[in-house]
Amino acid sequence: EAGVAQSPRYKIIEKRQSVAFWCNPISGHATLYWYQQILGQGPKLLIQFQNNGVVDDSQLPKDRFSAERLKGVDSTLKIQPAKLEDSAVYLCASSLDRGHEQYFGPGTRLTVT
Amino acid sequence: AQSVTQLDSHVSVSEGTPVLLRCNYSSSYSPSLFWYVQHPNKGLQLLLKYTSAATLVKGINGFEAEFKKSETSFHLTKPSAHMSDAAEYFCVVSDQGFTGGGNKLTFGTGTQLKVEL
């Protein structure tokens, strides 16, 4: 069974530029999560989707971050404009449904200069 | 509200000696508790989970953890460390009383395990 795929694996941008990350969850998984992991900290949930609907985006900085999962499968996370403090690893995870084990992708390491 | 505290940011052991990674939790409800491992450039992998069944939980690769409600602890142990155990370990709590989306995970800050020859 293929795992959660993410791309790109690494990205370097300058502040005020925009960037987008892509996630392909495990086939058949209804729930998709985006986490932000700042160096030295544990992952923090940014947004949770159930199929193509948002369940929880309470920790998403909505003035600059946006995410979508239009067909209930792949998802993209966008930052516009980026700030220095957005430098982090962005992790995507999926689970069969709410309350089930979450499977994590390898992450995208973002560096904002 | 839920939170976890990992008491050690770095732990160093010799190969073949026991491993102890400490975790304390706080939760308003009966929590589910997990340990995840993160190897460099790889995704987080679930080691084990406690969900109100047996208090001693066995996981993969010889790891186990004991849920102690009176101490609000969920320490991770392994009798004999192997070089391949070197990684970062996260203690995670899920508040079963959370009604917003189900299974919201709150991560600790991580413990980096170093295994020396």
Interface residues (C-beta under 8 A of the other chain):
Chain A: G3 V4 G40 Q41 G42 P43 K44 L45 Q48 Q50 V55 D56 S58 L91 A93 S95 R98 G99 H100 E101 Q102 Y103 F104 G105 P106 G107
Chain B: Y36 N41 K42 G43 L44 Q45 L46 K49 F90 V92 G100 G101 G102 N103 K104 L105 F107 G108 T109 G110
